[in-house]
Amino acid sequence: LVGQDDHKFVAAFASTNLGDVSPNTAGPRCLDSGLPCDPVTSTCHGLNELCVAFGPGRDMFESTQIIGRKQFDKAVELVDEVVAHKTKHRVPAGRVASRHSFI
């Protein structure tokens, strides 16, 4: 988004497939026992298929909602700072455009 003169504003949420970069804050657990996976081999009883990381929510849908909410809240906070002139930047008037690319 480009404003008048030298005032420019660019916002981006760049990411890969979000499942591949999940923070999994609850750490890896064995699906069969709920115990932590072996920290050296990332396995449970010698099987890596049983070792899965979870979090921050109870399931992947709640985790996605929590992570998305945190990103949204931070974006709103940053834009609000600009609007309130707490930074040297201003929100320009004009049209809004978006781009989506697979790289």
Secondary structure per residue as TSV (DSSP state, phi and psi in degrees):
chain	resnum	aa	ss	phi	psi
A	1	L	-	360.0	123.5
A	2	V	B	-114.6	129.6
A	3	G	-	-95.9	-160.6
A	4	Q	S	-79.3	152.0
A	5	D	T	54.8	-124.6
A	6	D	T	-101.1	12.9
A	7	H	-	-89.2	116.2
A	8	K	B	-129.8	149.7
A	9	F	-	-137.7	126.7
A	10	V	-	-132.0	131.2
A	11	A	-	-128.8	141.5
A	12	A	-	-148.8	142.5
A	13	F	-	-118.4	88.0
A	14	A	-	-91.7	132.9
A	15	S	-	-159.8	163.3
A	16	T	S	-92.9	-165.9
A	17	N	-	-59.0	116.6
A	18	L	G	-59.3	-28.7
A	19	G	G	-63.3	-26.5
A	20	D	G	-78.9	-15.2
A	21	V	G	-123.1	18.1
A	22	S	-	-58.6	138.9
A	23	P	-	-70.4	-21.4
A	24	N	-	42.1	55.6
A	25	T	T	-67.3	-16.8
A	26	A	T	-84.1	-8.3
A	27	G	E	81.2	169.0
A	28	P	E	-76.7	135.8
A	29	R	E	-132.8	153.7
A	30	C	E	-78.5	127.0
A	31	L	T	-62.3	-32.0
A	32	D	T	-82.2	-28.8
A	33	S	T	-118.8	-21.6
A	34	G	-	81.9	-2.8
A	35	L	-	-78.5	158.2
A	36	P	B	-60.8	146.1
A	37	C	-	-68.8	161.0
A	38	D	-	-61.0	121.8
A	39	P	T	-68.0	-22.9
A	40	V	T	-85.1	-42.6
A	41	T	T	-105.8	-8.1
A	42	S	-	53.0	46.9
A	43	T	-	-131.3	166.2
A	44	C	B	-126.5	116.3
A	45	H	T	56.1	34.4
A	46	G	T	83.7	1.0
A	47	L	B	-113.1	122.8
A	48	N	G	-76.6	-20.4
A	49	E	G	-63.5	-24.9
A	50	L	G	-88.7	-7.9
A	51	C	E	-97.3	111.3
A	52	V	E	-135.0	137.2
A	53	A	E	-92.0	148.7
A	54	F	E	-134.0	170.4
A	55	G	-	109.2	162.2
A	56	P	S	-82.8	-11.4
A	57	G	S	-92.9	-176.2
A	58	R	S	-73.5	-26.7
A	59	D	S	-147.5	177.5
A	60	M	H	-65.7	-28.4
A	61	F	H	-71.9	-44.5
A	62	E	H	-66.6	-38.6
A	63	S	H	-61.7	-43.2
A	64	T	H	-61.7	-41.1
A	65	Q	H	-64.4	-44.2
A	66	I	H	-62.7	-47.5
A	67	I	H	-65.8	-43.5
A	68	G	H	-62.1	-40.1
A	69	R	H	-63.6	-41.0
A	70	K	H	-63.6	-41.0
A	71	Q	H	-64.4	-45.2
A	72	F	H	-62.2	-47.4
A	73	D	H	-58.6	-41.2
A	74	K	H	-67.6	-40.0
A	75	A	H	-62.0	-44.2
A	76	V	H	-62.5	-42.0
A	77	E	H	-59.2	-44.8
A	78	L	H	-66.8	-42.2
A	79	V	H	-66.7	-40.4
A	80	D	H	-60.7	-37.6
A	81	E	H	-63.1	-40.4
A	82	V	H	-65.9	-46.5
A	83	V	H	-61.7	-38.7
A	84	A	T	-81.1	3.9
A	85	H	T	60.6	31.8
A	86	K	-	-81.2	-7.4
A	87	T	S	-122.6	173.8
A	88	K	S	-78.4	-6.4
A	89	H	-	-95.6	154.1
A	90	R	-	-125.4	154.3
A	91	V	-	-82.5	119.7
A	92	P	-	-77.7	155.5
A	93	A	-	-86.2	155.5
A	94	G	S	138.0	-168.5
A	95	R	-	-83.6	161.4
A	96	V	-	-113.1	135.8
A	97	A	-	-130.1	156.4
A	98	S	-	-139.1	158.1
A	99	R	-	-138.2	142.4
A	100	H	-	-130.6	125.5
A	101	S	-	-133.5	141.5
A	102	F	-	-100.5	122.6
A	103	I	-	-113.2	360.0
